[in-house]
Amino acid sequence: MQRSILEAIREGEWDFEPEQIKDTMFDSTVALPGTEEKLSVLAERAKRGLPLWHSSDRLCYEERSE
């Protein structure tokens, strides 16, 4: 598991830079921005040490979900 920014903050490592993680290593979401569902996805990503944003995350209402 990747070390998260939250762990680094708890440990006082203020210059922490996470390792780059490819989009293929974690799932995108169809949750709409600003919804509780999207916030939950972002919180889980942060806990797991993943990037908050995925290039295939849904950006607006008009985008179709699969």
PyMOL Python script that loads the backbone (N, CA, C, O; Angstrom):
from pymol import cmd

cmd.read_pdbstr("""\
ATOM      1  N   MET A   1       0.847  -1.179   0.000  1.00  0.00           N
ATOM      2  CA  MET A   1       0.000   0.000   0.000  1.00  0.00           C
ATOM      3  C   MET A   1       0.893   1.244   0.000  1.00  0.00           C
ATOM      4  O   MET A   1       1.934   1.278   0.657  1.00  0.00           O
ATOM      5  N   GLN A   2       0.472   2.248  -0.739  1.00  0.00           N
ATOM      6  CA  GLN A   2       1.192   3.507  -0.812  1.00  0.00           C
ATOM      7  C   GLN A   2       1.037   4.278   0.493  1.00  0.00           C
ATOM      8  O   GLN A   2       0.007   4.195   1.162  1.00  0.00           O
ATOM      9  N   ARG A   3       2.059   5.016   0.834  1.00  0.00           N
ATOM     10  CA  ARG A   3       1.990   5.895   1.999  1.00  0.00           C
ATOM     11  C   ARG A   3       1.177   7.120   1.596  1.00  0.00           C
ATOM     12  O   ARG A   3       1.386   7.678   0.519  1.00  0.00           O
ATOM     13  N   SER A   4       0.257   7.536   2.452  1.00  0.00           N
ATOM     14  CA  SER A   4      -0.620   8.653   2.100  1.00  0.00           C
ATOM     15  C   SER A   4      -0.095   9.967   2.655  1.00  0.00           C
ATOM     16  O   SER A   4       0.742   9.991   3.558  1.00  0.00           O
ATOM     17  N   ILE A   5      -0.599  11.047   2.104  1.00  0.00           N
ATOM     18  CA  ILE A   5      -0.269  12.381   2.584  1.00  0.00           C
ATOM     19  C   ILE A   5      -0.705  12.543   4.039  1.00  0.00           C
ATOM     20  O   ILE A   5      -0.054  13.250   4.809  1.00  0.00           O
ATOM     21  N   LEU A   6      -1.796  11.895   4.412  1.00  0.00           N
ATOM     22  CA  LEU A   6      -2.272  11.974   5.791  1.00  0.00           C
ATOM     23  C   LEU A   6      -1.269  11.366   6.760  1.00  0.00           C
ATOM     24  O   LEU A   6      -1.040  11.908   7.841  1.00  0.00           O
ATOM     25  N   GLU A   7      -0.672  10.244   6.377  1.00  0.00           N
ATOM     26  CA  GLU A   7       0.354   9.625   7.215  1.00  0.00           C
ATOM     27  C   GLU A   7       1.577  10.534   7.332  1.00  0.00           C
ATOM     28  O   GLU A   7       2.145  10.684   8.413  1.00  0.00           O
ATOM     29  N   ALA A   8       1.969  11.128   6.227  1.00  0.00           N
ATOM     30  CA  ALA A   8       3.126  12.022   6.239  1.00  0.00           C
ATOM     31  C   ALA A   8       2.883  13.214   7.162  1.00  0.00           C
ATOM     32  O   ALA A   8       3.779  13.607   7.910  1.00  0.00           O
ATOM     33  N   ILE A   9       1.697  13.786   7.119  1.00  0.00           N
ATOM     34  CA  ILE A   9       1.367  14.913   7.988  1.00  0.00           C
ATOM     35  C   ILE A   9       1.414  14.494   9.447  1.00  0.00           C
ATOM     36  O   ILE A   9       1.968  15.209  10.281  1.00  0.00           O
ATOM     37  N   ARG A  10       0.837  13.339   9.761  1.00  0.00           N
ATOM     38  CA  ARG A  10       0.862  12.844  11.143  1.00  0.00           C
ATOM     39  C   ARG A  10       2.288  12.681  11.650  1.00  0.00           C
ATOM     40  O   ARG A  10       2.565  12.898  12.830  1.00  0.00           O
ATOM     41  N   GLU A  11       3.188  12.300  10.753  1.00  0.00           N
ATOM     42  CA  GLU A  11       4.577  12.069  11.122  1.00  0.00           C
ATOM     43  C   GLU A  11       5.438  13.326  11.013  1.00  0.00           C
ATOM     44  O   GLU A  11       6.640  13.278  11.272  1.00  0.00           O
ATOM     45  N   GLY A  12       4.832  14.445  10.633  1.00  0.00           N
ATOM     46  CA  GLY A  12       5.550  15.707  10.551  1.00  0.00           C
ATOM     47  C   GLY A  12       6.455  15.853   9.346  1.00  0.00           C
ATOM     48  O   GLY A  12       7.374  16.672   9.359  1.00  0.00           O
ATOM     49  N   GLU A  13       6.214  15.076   8.307  1.00  0.00           N
ATOM     50  CA  GLU A  13       7.016  15.173   7.086  1.00  0.00           C
ATOM     51  C   GLU A  13       6.336  16.169   6.149  1.00  0.00           C
ATOM     52  O   GLU A  13       5.475  15.794   5.352  1.00  0.00           O
ATOM     53  N   TRP A  14       6.722  17.426   6.248  1.00  0.00           N
ATOM     54  CA  TRP A  14       6.023  18.504   5.557  1.00  0.00           C
ATOM     55  C   TRP A  14       6.415  18.640   4.091  1.00  0.00           C
ATOM     56  O   TRP A  14       5.723  19.325   3.337  1.00  0.00           O
ATOM     57  N   ASP A  15       7.500  18.010   3.672  1.00  0.00           N
ATOM     58  CA  ASP A  15       7.903  18.091   2.265  1.00  0.00           C
ATOM     59  C   ASP A  15       7.598  16.803   1.504  1.00  0.00           C
ATOM     60  O   ASP A  15       8.233  16.511   0.491  1.00  0.00           O
ATOM     61  N   PHE A  16       6.635  16.041   1.988  1.00  0.00           N
ATOM     62  CA  PHE A  16       6.254  14.763   1.385  1.00  0.00           C
ATOM     63  C   PHE A  16       5.736  14.937  -0.035  1.00  0.00           C
ATOM     64  O   PHE A  16       4.892  15.793  -0.299  1.00  0.00           O
ATOM     65  N   GLU A  17       6.241  14.129  -0.931  1.00  0.00           N
ATOM     66  CA  GLU A  17       5.746  14.055  -2.310  1.00  0.00           C
ATOM     67  C   GLU A  17       5.396  12.597  -2.595  1.00  0.00           C
ATOM     68  O   GLU A  17       6.279  11.740  -2.573  1.00  0.00           O
ATOM     69  N   PRO A  18       4.122  12.300  -2.863  1.00  0.00           N
ATOM     70  CA  PRO A  18       3.737  10.910  -3.118  1.00  0.00           C
ATOM     71  C   PRO A  18       4.325  10.397  -4.425  1.00  0.00           C
ATOM     72  O   PRO A  18       4.629  11.170  -5.334  1.00  0.00           O
ATOM     73  N   GLU A  19       4.480   9.078  -4.502  1.00  0.00           N
ATOM     74  CA  GLU A  19       4.940   8.463  -5.740  1.00  0.00           C
ATOM     75  C   GLU A  19       3.861   8.646  -6.806  1.00  0.00           C
ATOM     76  O   GLU A  19       2.668   8.676  -6.500  1.00  0.00           O
ATOM     77  N   GLN A  20       4.297   8.766  -8.056  1.00  0.00           N
ATOM     78  CA  GLN A  20       3.349   8.879  -9.160  1.00  0.00           C
ATOM     79  C   GLN A  20       2.674   7.516  -9.371  1.00  0.00           C
ATOM     80  O   GLN A  20       3.339   6.483  -9.435  1.00  0.00           O
ATOM     81  N   ILE A  21       1.362   7.538  -9.475  1.00  0.00           N
ATOM     82  CA  ILE A  21       0.589   6.311  -9.665  1.00  0.00           C
ATOM     83  C   ILE A  21      -0.211   6.444 -10.952  1.00  0.00           C
ATOM     84  O   ILE A  21      -0.924   7.427 -11.152  1.00  0.00           O
ATOM     85  N   LYS A  22      -0.088   5.460 -11.815  1.00  0.00           N
ATOM     86  CA  LYS A  22      -0.814   5.486 -13.095  1.00  0.00           C
ATOM     87  C   LYS A  22      -2.302   5.254 -12.879  1.00  0.00           C
ATOM     88  O   LYS A  22      -2.710   4.562 -11.947  1.00  0.00           O
ATOM     89  N   ASP A  23      -3.107   5.848 -13.763  1.00  0.00           N
ATOM     90  CA  ASP A  23      -4.561   5.681 -13.694  1.00  0.00           C
ATOM     91  C   ASP A  23      -4.987   4.218 -13.762  1.00  0.00           C
ATOM     92  O   ASP A  23      -6.049   3.858 -13.255  1.00  0.00           O
ATOM     93  N   THR A  24      -4.174   3.382 -14.379  1.00  0.00           N
ATOM     94  CA  THR A  24      -4.533   1.966 -14.502  1.00  0.00           C
ATOM     95  C   THR A  24      -4.438   1.231 -13.167  1.00  0.00           C
ATOM     96  O   THR A  24      -4.877   0.086 -13.055  1.00  0.00           O
ATOM     97  N   MET A  25      -3.870   1.882 -12.158  1.00  0.00           N
ATOM     98  CA  MET A  25      -3.686   1.246 -10.853  1.00  0.00           C
ATOM     99  C   MET A  25      -4.876   1.451  -9.910  1.00  0.00           C
ATOM    100  O   MET A  25      -4.928   0.843  -8.841  1.00  0.00           O
ATOM    101  N   PHE A  26      -5.833   2.307 -10.300  1.00  0.00           N
ATOM    102  CA  PHE A  26      -7.021   2.511  -9.478  1.00  0.00           C
ATOM    103  C   PHE A  26      -8.193   2.899 -10.379  1.00  0.00           C
ATOM    104  O   PHE A  26      -8.003   3.363 -11.503  1.00  0.00           O
ATOM    105  N   ASP A  27      -9.400   2.701  -9.866  1.00  0.00           N
ATOM    106  CA  ASP A  27     -10.616   2.888 -10.661  1.00  0.00           C
ATOM    107  C   ASP A  27     -11.066   4.343 -10.711  1.00  0.00           C
ATOM    108  O   ASP A  27     -10.867   5.111  -9.770  1.00  0.00           O
ATOM    109  N   SER A  28     -11.677   4.696 -11.831  1.00  0.00           N
ATOM    110  CA  SER A  28     -12.325   6.003 -11.951  1.00  0.00           C
ATOM    111  C   SER A  28     -13.714   5.896 -11.324  1.00  0.00           C
ATOM    112  O   SER A  28     -14.142   4.812 -10.929  1.00  0.00           O
ATOM    113  N   THR A  29     -14.415   7.028 -11.236  1.00  0.00           N
ATOM    114  CA  THR A  29     -15.761   7.021 -10.674  1.00  0.00           C
ATOM    115  C   THR A  29     -16.721   7.788 -11.577  1.00  0.00           C
ATOM    116  O   THR A  29     -16.324   8.729 -12.265  1.00  0.00           O
ATOM    117  N   VAL A  30     -17.978   7.380 -11.568  1.00  0.00           N
ATOM    118  CA  VAL A  30     -19.019   8.091 -12.313  1.00  0.00           C
ATOM    119  C   VAL A  30     -19.776   9.050 -11.402  1.00  0.00           C
ATOM    120  O   VAL A  30     -20.731   9.697 -11.832  1.00  0.00           O
ATOM    121  N   ALA A  31     -19.350   9.140 -10.143  1.00  0.00           N
ATOM    122  CA  ALA A  31     -20.014  10.044  -9.196  1.00  0.00           C
ATOM    123  C   ALA A  31     -19.855  11.489  -9.662  1.00  0.00           C
ATOM    124  O   ALA A  31     -18.786  11.892 -10.121  1.00  0.00           O
ATOM    125  N   LEU A  32     -20.916  12.248  -9.539  1.00  0.00           N
ATOM    126  CA  LEU A  32     -20.886  13.653  -9.936  1.00  0.00           C
ATOM    127  C   LEU A  32     -20.053  14.482  -8.958  1.00  0.00           C
ATOM    128  O   LEU A  32     -20.099  14.247  -7.751  1.00  0.00           O
ATOM    129  N   PRO A  33     -19.296  15.445  -9.472  1.00  0.00           N
ATOM    130  CA  PRO A  33     -18.522  16.325  -8.599  1.00  0.00           C
ATOM    131  C   PRO A  33     -19.425  17.019  -7.578  1.00  0.00           C
ATOM    132  O   PRO A  33     -20.524  17.464  -7.908  1.00  0.00           O
ATOM    133  N   GLY A  34     -18.951  17.103  -6.348  1.00  0.00           N
ATOM    134  CA  GLY A  34     -19.686  17.791  -5.290  1.00  0.00           C
ATOM    135  C   GLY A  34     -20.694  16.943  -4.548  1.00  0.00           C
ATOM    136  O   GLY A  34     -21.259  17.388  -3.549  1.00  0.00           O
ATOM    137  N   THR A  35     -20.932  15.722  -5.018  1.00  0.00           N
ATOM    138  CA  THR A  35     -21.901  14.860  -4.339  1.00  0.00           C
ATOM    139  C   THR A  35     -21.234  14.129  -3.180  1.00  0.00           C
ATOM    140  O   THR A  35     -20.010  14.015  -3.123  1.00  0.00           O
ATOM    141  N   GLU A  36     -22.053  13.638  -2.262  1.00  0.00           N
ATOM    142  CA  GLU A  36     -21.519  12.855  -1.152  1.00  0.00           C
ATOM    143  C   GLU A  36     -20.781  11.622  -1.666  1.00  0.00           C
ATOM    144  O   GLU A  36     -19.760  11.222  -1.107  1.00  0.00           O
ATOM    145  N   GLU A  37     -21.302  11.025  -2.730  1.00  0.00           N
ATOM    146  CA  GLU A  37     -20.654   9.847  -3.313  1.00  0.00           C
ATOM    147  C   GLU A  37     -19.240  10.189  -3.789  1.00  0.00           C
ATOM    148  O   GLU A  37     -18.303   9.437  -3.520  1.00  0.00           O
ATOM    149  N   LYS A  38     -19.078  11.304  -4.486  1.00  0.00           N
ATOM    150  CA  LYS A  38     -17.761  11.705  -4.984  1.00  0.00           C
ATOM    151  C   LYS A  38     -16.829  12.033  -3.822  1.00  0.00           C
ATOM    152  O   LYS A  38     -15.657  11.659  -3.841  1.00  0.00           O
ATOM    153  N   LEU A  39     -17.342  12.727  -2.817  1.00  0.00           N
ATOM    154  CA  LEU A  39     -16.522  13.048  -1.649  1.00  0.00           C
ATOM    155  C   LEU A  39     -16.062  11.783  -0.930  1.00  0.00           C
ATOM    156  O   LEU A  39     -14.941  11.732  -0.424  1.00  0.00           O
ATOM    157  N   SER A  40     -16.904  10.782  -0.882  1.00  0.00           N
ATOM    158  CA  SER A  40     -16.532   9.502  -0.278  1.00  0.00           C
ATOM    159  C   SER A  40     -15.421   8.830  -1.077  1.00  0.00           C
ATOM    160  O   SER A  40     -14.492   8.264  -0.502  1.00  0.00           O
ATOM    161  N   VAL A  41     -15.518   8.893  -2.405  1.00  0.00           N
ATOM    162  CA  VAL A  41     -14.481   8.324  -3.266  1.00  0.00           C
ATOM    163  C   VAL A  41     -13.159   9.040  -3.023  1.00  0.00           C
ATOM    164  O   VAL A  41     -12.117   8.398  -2.887  1.00  0.00           O
ATOM    165  N   LEU A  42     -13.201  10.374  -2.968  1.00  0.00           N
ATOM    166  CA  LEU A  42     -11.980  11.148  -2.740  1.00  0.00           C
ATOM    167  C   LEU A  42     -11.367  10.837  -1.374  1.00  0.00           C
ATOM    168  O   LEU A  42     -10.148  10.710  -1.249  1.00  0.00           O
ATOM    169  N   ALA A  43     -12.215  10.715  -0.355  1.00  0.00           N
ATOM    170  CA  ALA A  43     -11.723  10.404   0.985  1.00  0.00           C
ATOM    171  C   ALA A  43     -11.060   9.025   1.013  1.00  0.00           C
ATOM    172  O   ALA A  43     -10.011   8.854   1.634  1.00  0.00           O
ATOM    173  N   GLU A  44     -11.657   8.061   0.353  1.00  0.00           N
ATOM    174  CA  GLU A  44     -11.087   6.712   0.304  1.00  0.00           C
ATOM    175  C   GLU A  44      -9.759   6.716  -0.442  1.00  0.00           C
ATOM    176  O   GLU A  44      -8.807   6.056  -0.025  1.00  0.00           O
ATOM    177  N   ARG A  45      -9.695   7.451  -1.534  1.00  0.00           N
ATOM    178  CA  ARG A  45      -8.431   7.544  -2.271  1.00  0.00           C
ATOM    179  C   ARG A  45      -7.344   8.145  -1.383  1.00  0.00           C
ATOM    180  O   ARG A  45      -6.215   7.655  -1.365  1.00  0.00           O
ATOM    181  N   ALA A  46      -7.679   9.200  -0.650  1.00  0.00           N
ATOM    182  CA  ALA A  46      -6.705   9.829   0.244  1.00  0.00           C
ATOM    183  C   ALA A  46      -6.225   8.848   1.313  1.00  0.00           C
ATOM    184  O   ALA A  46      -5.031   8.777   1.604  1.00  0.00           O
ATOM    185  N   LYS A  47      -7.153   8.096   1.894  1.00  0.00           N
ATOM    186  CA  LYS A  47      -6.794   7.107   2.924  1.00  0.00           C
ATOM    187  C   LYS A  47      -5.869   6.033   2.376  1.00  0.00           C
ATOM    188  O   LYS A  47      -5.001   5.532   3.091  1.00  0.00           O
ATOM    189  N   ARG A  48      -6.051   5.676   1.102  1.00  0.00           N
ATOM    190  CA  ARG A  48      -5.251   4.613   0.484  1.00  0.00           C
ATOM    191  C   ARG A  48      -3.954   5.132  -0.137  1.00  0.00           C
ATOM    192  O   ARG A  48      -3.171   4.357  -0.686  1.00  0.00           O
ATOM    193  N   GLY A  49      -3.728   6.451  -0.047  1.00  0.00           N
ATOM    194  CA  GLY A  49      -2.518   7.017  -0.602  1.00  0.00           C
ATOM    195  C   GLY A  49      -2.536   7.140  -2.113  1.00  0.00           C
ATOM    196  O   GLY A  49      -1.484   7.193  -2.751  1.00  0.00           O
ATOM    197  N   LEU A  50      -3.727   7.187  -2.685  1.00  0.00           N
ATOM    198  CA  LEU A  50      -3.875   7.295  -4.131  1.00  0.00           C
ATOM    199  C   LEU A  50      -4.072   8.757  -4.534  1.00  0.00           C
ATOM    200  O   LEU A  50      -4.424   9.583  -3.691  1.00  0.00           O
ATOM    201  N   PRO A  51      -3.854   9.086  -5.794  1.00  0.00           N
ATOM    202  CA  PRO A  51      -4.171  10.435  -6.261  1.00  0.00           C
ATOM    203  C   PRO A  51      -5.669  10.690  -6.092  1.00  0.00           C
ATOM    204  O   PRO A  51      -6.480   9.773  -6.227  1.00  0.00           O
ATOM    205  N   LEU A  52      -6.028  11.933  -5.799  1.00  0.00           N
ATOM    206  CA  LEU A  52      -7.451  12.249  -5.657  1.00  0.00           C
ATOM    207  C   LEU A  52      -8.175  12.191  -6.982  1.00  0.00           C
ATOM    208  O   LEU A  52      -9.345  11.812  -7.037  1.00  0.00           O
ATOM    209  N   TRP A  53      -7.488  12.564  -8.052  1.00  0.00           N
ATOM    210  CA  TRP A  53      -8.141  12.681  -9.351  1.00  0.00           C
ATOM    211  C   TRP A  53      -7.688  11.591 -10.308  1.00  0.00           C
ATOM    212  O   TRP A  53      -6.512  11.229 -10.354  1.00  0.00           O
ATOM    213  N   HIS A  54      -8.630  11.082 -11.060  1.00  0.00           N
ATOM    214  CA  HIS A  54      -8.380  10.080 -12.103  1.00  0.00           C
ATOM    215  C   HIS A  54      -8.781  10.728 -13.423  1.00  0.00           C
ATOM    216  O   HIS A  54      -9.800  11.416 -13.482  1.00  0.00           O
ATOM    217  N   SER A  55      -8.012  10.524 -14.466  1.00  0.00           N
ATOM    218  CA  SER A  55      -8.298  11.188 -15.741  1.00  0.00           C
ATOM    219  C   SER A  55      -9.652  10.795 -16.336  1.00  0.00           C
ATOM    220  O   SER A  55     -10.175  11.509 -17.192  1.00  0.00           O
ATOM    221  N   SER A  56     -10.223   9.679 -15.900  1.00  0.00           N
ATOM    222  CA  SER A  56     -11.524   9.242 -16.428  1.00  0.00           C
ATOM    223  C   SER A  56     -12.676   9.477 -15.457  1.00  0.00           C
ATOM    224  O   SER A  56     -13.784   8.998 -15.699  1.00  0.00           O
ATOM    225  N   ASP A  57     -12.443  10.204 -14.360  1.00  0.00           N
ATOM    226  CA  ASP A  57     -13.542  10.541 -13.456  1.00  0.00           C
ATOM    227  C   ASP A  57     -14.567  11.390 -14.201  1.00  0.00           C
ATOM    228  O   ASP A  57     -14.229  12.179 -15.084  1.00  0.00           O
ATOM    229  N   ARG A  58     -15.805  11.206 -13.827  1.00  0.00           N
ATOM    230  CA  ARG A  58     -16.887  11.988 -14.439  1.00  0.00           C
ATOM    231  C   ARG A  58     -16.721  13.454 -14.027  1.00  0.00           C
ATOM    232  O   ARG A  58     -16.514  13.758 -12.852  1.00  0.00           O
ATOM    233  N   LEU A  59     -16.813  14.349 -15.000  1.00  0.00           N
ATOM    234  CA  LEU A  59     -16.595  15.769 -14.743  1.00  0.00           C
ATOM    235  C   LEU A  59     -17.871  16.597 -14.683  1.00  0.00           C
ATOM    236  O   LEU A  59     -17.904  17.642 -14.033  1.00  0.00           O
ATOM    237  N   CYS A  60     -18.926  16.137 -15.360  1.00  0.00           N
ATOM    238  CA  CYS A  60     -20.151  16.936 -15.384  1.00  0.00           C
ATOM    239  C   CYS A  60     -21.368  16.032 -15.594  1.00  0.00           C
ATOM    240  O   CYS A  60     -21.244  14.846 -15.896  1.00  0.00           O
ATOM    241  N   TYR A  61     -22.538  16.630 -15.425  1.00  0.00           N
ATOM    242  CA  TYR A  61     -23.785  15.889 -15.526  1.00  0.00           C
ATOM    243  C   TYR A  61     -24.004  15.294 -16.914  1.00  0.00           C
ATOM    244  O   TYR A  61     -24.549  14.199 -17.048  1.00  0.00           O
ATOM    245  N   GLU A  62     -23.573  16.028 -17.949  1.00  0.00           N
ATOM    246  CA  GLU A  62     -23.832  15.600 -19.317  1.00  0.00           C
ATOM    247  C   GLU A  62     -23.078  14.335 -19.713  1.00  0.00           C
ATOM    248  O   GLU A  62     -23.486  13.638 -20.642  1.00  0.00           O
ATOM    249  N   GLU A  63     -21.993  14.036 -19.024  1.00  0.00           N
ATOM    250  CA  GLU A  63     -21.235  12.830 -19.367  1.00  0.00           C
ATOM    251  C   GLU A  63     -22.048  11.599 -19.008  1.00  0.00           C
ATOM    252  O   GLU A  63     -22.666  11.538 -17.945  1.00  0.00           O
ATOM    253  N   ARG A  64     -22.043  10.638 -19.885  1.00  0.00           N
ATOM    254  CA  ARG A  64     -22.777   9.393 -19.640  1.00  0.00           C
ATOM    255  C   ARG A  64     -21.976   8.479 -18.734  1.00  0.00           C
ATOM    256  O   ARG A  64     -20.751   8.400 -18.834  1.00  0.00           O
ATOM    257  N   SER A  65     -22.672   7.798 -17.858  1.00  0.00           N
ATOM    258  CA  SER A  65     -22.001   6.780 -17.050  1.00  0.00           C
ATOM    259  C   SER A  65     -22.097   5.455 -17.781  1.00  0.00           C
ATOM    260  O   SER A  65     -23.046   5.201 -18.523  1.00  0.00           O
ATOM    261  N   GLU A  66     -21.106   4.625 -17.559  1.00  0.00           N
ATOM    262  CA  GLU A  66     -21.080   3.323 -18.252  1.00  0.00           C
ATOM    263  C   GLU A  66     -21.925   2.307 -17.551  1.00  0.00           C
ATOM    264  O   GLU A  66     -22.015   1.164 -17.998  1.00  0.00           O
TER     265      GLU A  66
END
""", "prot")
cmd.dss("prot")
cmd.show_as("cartoon", "prot")
cmd.util.cbc("prot")
cmd.orient("prot")
